[in-house]
Amino acid sequence: MRRIRILHIIEQLGVGGAERQLLGLLPRMDRARFEHRICYFRQKADSLDWRFRELGIPTTFVDKDGLSLPRFFNELRRAIRTAGPDIVHNWLYVANFWGRWAAVSAGVHRLIASDRAEIEQGGALLRVHERLLASRTLRLANSRAVAMTLHRCCGLPLDEIRVIYNAVDLPPCDPRQAREEIRRELGLPAEHRLVIMVARQAREKNYPMFFRVAGRVTAGRPGVTFVALGRLDLKEEMDKVLAELKIGDRIRVIGSRSDVHRWLAAADVFCLTSDREGFPNVVIEAMTAGLPVVCTDFGSAREVIGEEGAGVLVPRNDDTAMARAVERLLDDPEERTTLGQRARQRAEGCFGWPRLVAEMENLYLERMGSR
């Protein structure tokens, strides 16, 4: 039987949530039934292109920034025709626009548009655009919160939006060894406690809240240090906030690291101060590492934490509430352990790769049955 050819179109292949989902998903799918290719149109310094090629997944680059829009569209359409896909799966907002119209122009009948972040603004043009493509498109969201924004901003019926949650895993790691090594790297005593946040510096991540929480918590606890890991996109702005708070080395801003799993294994509490998230992969990673999570109550947070008490939710931008929750966990080792165990059980039970692979394979097979 001929394999089902799927072309994935995404804006870029830099290290991000959607890109990492692709990297984890495609090699795990049944290669006897599915053939995958990737097309992208913006280069990033941290591009994962080579990782996909190493796994035997062909990639095609169409230079959107270096071409006029008409020429870019024609090149993208040519790349789609060359790939000859049965299904074009578009990832994220920009690819959902250009990829779908180019696929329609290339004669592809089966489209998937995957949204992975909350859409903030709609409008008449967006609604018309969606109506024109509705008969060919299956809409996919990675949380009910994202599906709700598609319904609100694009006018899409909720019952026609498929929700499939992300999956994550972590490389194996010895927690005891990681705790010792990370504290030695930071120049801290072995018994020192760490509160960690992993997120790039972006305004929706609300790093100033994390810094304020650090100031509140460490003021009365000399044996606690806060650690921020993630790309330093707003370094000057964040440095200014830190200087105004005057908390010195009680918070360490590390930047991007390829060994995030070691830092999670070394930490005592995980925080996320985001104002909004489509689906916070890093929270699942922290839960998988057995960390107690204190998280702002953005759209998809309750879907991740669940009803089993697998984490603590606090109001957005309420650093007082988050500081109290962190202090309670730092002062109660038994509660930290219990919450961490619940978190790991939920992460492994609900957000593992076998579940995601099965759901995506079924989705593609279902899509092949429609035109």
N, C-alpha and C positions, 0 to 999 in steps of 0.2 A: 504494500500500500504506500502511495506517495506521502511523504511527510507534509504537514501543514506548514506553509511558509509565513512567518510573521516578521514584519518589519517594524522595529521600534524607533519612533522619531522623538528626539528630545533635544532641547536647546543646546546643552553642553554636557560634557562628561567629567566635570570637576567633582571633587569629593563633596557630595551632598546626600541628603536623605533619599531622594528618588534614585540617584545614580547608584547608591549602595544597595538599594532594593533590587535594581536591575542586575547588579553584579552578583548578588546572592541568589536571585531567582533563576536566571537563565541556565546556569550550569547544572542546576538541580532538576530541571525538567527532563522529561523522557525524550532523549535525542532520537529515538527510533520513530517518534510520532511528530516531533516539532523541530522545525529548522528556524533559527533566529538570526536576524541581521539588525544592525543599528545604524541609523543615520542621524548626525548631529550637525549643528551649524554655528557654533561659537567655540573658539579655543580657550582653554584655561591652563594656567601653569601647572596645576595639579591634576591634569587630565588622566582619567582612568582608561583611556583608549587602549593603551598597551596591555592592560590587564584582560580586557575582553578578547583582544587578538590572541593573547597567550592561551586563553581558554578555547580557542578555535571559533570564536564568534566574530564574523567579519564586520568591520565598521566602515562607514563612508562619511567624509566630511564635505559639507557644502558651505562655502564661506559667505555667510550672510552679511558680515561687516565689510567685506571687500568687494561686494557686488551691488549694483543698483537693485532695487526691489523687484522690478520685472525680470531681470536676469536671474536673480536669486530664485524666484519662483519657478522659472523655467528649468534651472539646474536641479532644484529639489524634485520637480516633476519627473525629470529625466532619471534621477537616482531611483525614484520609486518604480518607474517602468523597468529599469534595468534589474531591480531586485525581484520584480514579478511576484509580489506578495499576495497571499490569500486574505490576510488581515493586516491592516496598518494600525498599530497601537501607539497613540500619541501620549506623551507624558508631559504634564504641566501646561500652564496657560498659553505660553507663546507657541509651543509645538501644537497644542490643540487647535490653534487658529491656522497657522501656515501648513502644518502637516495634513490636516483634514481637507483643506481646499486643494492642495496639490494632489492629494490622493484621489479626490473626486475627479480632478482634471485628468489624472492618469488612468481613470476607469476602474478604480478599486471600489467595490460595493460594501465591504465589511470594514467598519471603522470602530475603534475604541478611543474614547477621550478620557484620560485619567487625570483627575484633579486631586491634589495632595496638599492644598493650602486653602484656608478660608478666603473666599472672594469678598471683597469689601464694597465694590461698587458695581451696579448693573447699568441698566439703561435700555432705551428702545432699540438701539442698534445691536446690542449684544443679544437681546431677545430675538430679533429678526434673524441674526446670524445662526442662533441655535435652532430656530424653527426650520430654516432652510436645510440644515444638516441632520435634523432629527431622524429622518427615515433610515439613514445609513449608520447612525452612531449609537453605540451602547455607552452610556455614561457610567463612569466608575469613580468612586470616592474611597479614600482610605479611612474615613470616620463618618459617623452620622452627623457630626458638627459640620464637616465639609459639605455633605449632601444637603444640609439645611441651607447653607449659603448659596448653593447652586439653585435650589428651589426658590429662594428669596430674590436673588439677583438676576437669574437667567430665566425664571419662569418655568423651570423643568419640574414635571410631576415627581413627587418624592418616590412613588412606587416604581418609577422607571429608572431610578438611580441605584446601581448595585454598590453595596458597601463591602469591601474586602480589606481587612486590617493588615498592616505591615507585619513583617516578621524580623526578628533579630536573633543573633547569637553572639557569643563572645569566645575568643580564643582561650584555651586552657591556661590557667594561671594559679600559682600557689599563693593564696592570700597572705600567709605569714611572711613569706619571702618578699612579696610586693610591699607589705607594710614597712618592713625594715629598710628596703632599698629606697623607697620614695621618701621616707623621713630622712634617710642619710643624704639623699640628693638635695633635699630642702634645708639641710643643716638643722634638723629638729630632733629633740629627744625621742627615744623609742616609744614612750608612753603618750606622746603628744596626740591629740585628736584632730582629725581633719574633716572639714565640711567642704564639699566639692560641688561645683556647677560646671557642666560641659555644654558650651554653646558658643557659636560665633558671636562677635560683637555686632549686633544689629539692634535697631531701636525697639523692635517688637520683643526682644529678649529681656529688656528692662534691666540691664546690668546695674544701673544706679541703685535699684532696689536691693540687689544682692549685696552691693557694697555697704548700704545702710544697715542691712541685717548683720553683716560682719561687724560693723562698728558697735551695734547694740550688744551682740553676743560676746564679743571678745573683751568688752569693757570690764566685765566682771569675771572673766575666765582666762587667766594667763596661759593655760595649757591647751588653747584651741587656736587653730589657724584655718582661715578660709582660702580655698584654691579655685581659681578660674582658669579653665582650659578652653581654648577655641581660637579661631582666626581673629586677629586683631584689626578688624576693619575700621574701628572708631578709636584708635589708640590715643590720639591727642585729646579727644573729647573725654574719654574715660580716665585718662591720667589727670585731667583737670578736676573731675569729680572726686577722685581718690585724694588729691592734694587738699581739697576743701574739707574732706572728712577727717583727715589727719589720723589715720589708723596705721600708718607706717607699714611694717613688714607683717602685720597680723593678717594681711591678705596678700597672696602671691598670684600675680597674673602671668600665667605660663605661656600662653599662645597655643598654636596647633601642635598636637602630638599624635604620632602614629600608634602609640601604646596606651590608648585611653583605657583599655581593659585593666592594665596594671594600676592606674590611678584610681579606678573604681574599686578594685580589690583592696586598695590601701586605705580607702576613706572610711569614715564612721557614719556620715549622714550625707545624703544627696539633696540638693536644692535645685529648683527651676523656677525662675521668676518671670516667665514669659507672659505677655499680655494676650498673645494668641499663638496658636500652633495648629497646623492641619492634623498631624499625628506625631507626637514627640518620641521618635525612636530612642533618643538618649534616656528617656525615663524608663523604657522597657529594658535597655541595657543595664541601667542602675538596678532595676528590680531583679534582673537575671543574675547580677553579681551579689544579690542578697542584701542590698543596701536599703535602709529605711528612707523613704522619699517624702520630702515636703515640697509641695507643688502649688503654684497658683491655680485658681479654678477657672481656667480658660475653657473654650468650647469642648475640646475632646478629652480634657483631663479626667472627667468622671468615667469615660469609656475605658480609659487605660487603667485607672486605679480600681474600678469596679466597686461592688457593694460589700466586698469581703474585708474591708479595712486593710487593704494592701498598701496604703499610703495616707498621708495627711494633706488635705486641701485647705488652702487659705484664700481669702479674697485677693483679687488682683491689686497690686500696688500697695498692699498693706504690710509694710515691713515690720510693724509691731506684732501682728499676728504670726508672721513667719518666724520672727525671732523667738517668740514664746514657744512655738512648736519645736524649733531646733534646740532650745535650751532644755525643754522637757526630755527630749531624746538623749541629749548629751549627759543629762544627770541620771538617766535610768537605763543602765546597760541591758536589763532584762527586757524592757519594752523595745529597745533597739533591735535586739535579737529576734523577738517575736514578730515585729513588723517586717524585718528583713526576710524571715522565713516565709511569711505570707506573700510578700512581694515576689520572691523567687518562684513559689508554687504557681502564682497567677501568670507570671511571665512564661514559664515553661508550658503551662496548660493551654494558654490562649494565643500566644504570639510566637509559636515555633514555626520553623520552615516547612515541615511536612504538611501542616494545615494550609499554609499559603500556596505551596506548590499544587496541592490537590484542587484547591479552589480555582487557581488560575488555569490549570489544564482543563477543568470542566468548563470554565468560561470560554476558552478558545474553541473547544469542541461544540459548545452551544452556539457560538457565533458562526461557526461553519454551517450550521443548519438553517441560517437565515440569510436573506438577501434584501 
